[in-house]
Amino acid sequence: MKMKMLVLLAIAASAVLVSGCAKDTGHRKTTGVVTYNGEPVEGATVVFIPQVQGGASGSAITDAQGAYSATSGSVGEGLLPGEYKVTISKREIVVDPDQAAYEAGEITYDELQERNRAKGLSGTGPAGESLVPEIYSNAAATPLTITVTDDASKNKFDFDLKDE
């Protein structure tokens, strides 16, 4: 009985020590909503490009309500404080008939690649049409910027995209 109690006490003490040693990575929760002409944009890719040399970028995918929560590489949730350019993109999904034929087993992979080369494609199917104005997906042209701060209450950034 004493031995069980000592083992349980040791486990509990280890858990407290490990949780107390969690290192603050400096990343701050960064959230928001993406809309296009006032409507939520589901499935958009949001990319955060740091404006300082060596800064960590981040990204997110919007949900059905257009909401996102940024993540930064293997660190997980949030972005480091600082200035970011923001790109937002969403493309329609195009089902290429040749890709569908390959997936159905009607043609071989080599035949698929040959057909793609004949269409001027480089191994992948055709890119779909952009469902938001292209300016927002171009890192050099995007007008979207944010400043992430240590104050979590200020790190909610909503974007209402408009036609160019």
C-alpha positions, -999 to +999 in steps of 0.1 A: +000+000+000+028+024+009+046+015-023+015+024-044+011+057-026+048+065-032+045+057-069+013+078-073+030+107-054+061+104-077+038+104-108+019+134-096+051+153-088+065+146-122+034+158-139+036+191-120+072+195-128+067+188-165+037+211-169+056+238-150+085+236-174+064+243-205+084+270-225+066+301-238+075+301-275+064+337-278+037+329-303+004+347-297-031+334-307-041+350-339-076+346-353-102+363-375-128+358-402-125+361-440-155+373-460-158+382-497-184+409-504-198+402-469-202+364-473-180+339-453-153+323-474-150+286-465-118+267-474-096+298-481-059+295-475-046+324-454-008+329-453+011+353-429+044+365-443+067+381-417+082+415-426+114+409-407+143+388-419+142+354-404+107+357-391+084+327-389+055+326-413+021+311-405-010+299-422-046+289-417-076+274-435-110+290-430-140+270-418-176+272-430-181+305-412-149+320-427-131+318-393-094+309-390-068+304-363-032+309-374-005+282-369+032+286-373+051+255-384+057+228-358+053+253-330+015+252-333-010+278-325-003+315-331+022+339-346+052+358-332+045+394-325+054+416-355+043+429-389+029+405-415+017+407-451-013+385-456-023+366-487-057+349-490-065+325-518-092+301-528-096+282-561-124+262-574-117+225-576-115+213-612-119+177-619-097+169-649-113+141-670-079+125-676-072+125-639-106+109-633-098+083-660-065+075-642-082+072-608-108+049-623-081+026-637-090+034-673-056+048-682-020+043-668+000+069-650+023+072-680-008+079-702-019+105-677+015+122-678+015+121-716-019+137-718-010+164-692+022+172-712+001+175-744-022+200-725+009+220-713+005+209-677+035+199-656+022+167-640-008+181-622-043+187-633-055+221-643-056+249-617-091+261-610-104+296-613-097+319-583-128+324-562-115+356-546-098+386-564-062+376-574-047+407-558-052+391-524-033+359-533-002+378-547+024+384-520+039+414-539+005+431-544-017+422-515-029+453-496-035+431-464-012+436-434-015+429-397+005+437-366+005+409-340+011+421-305+017+406-271-018+417-261-040+387-272-071+408-272-057+428-302-048+398-324-082+393-341-080+403-377-111+402-400-107+406-437-136+415-460-123+410-495-138+432-523-138+430-560-108+450-575 
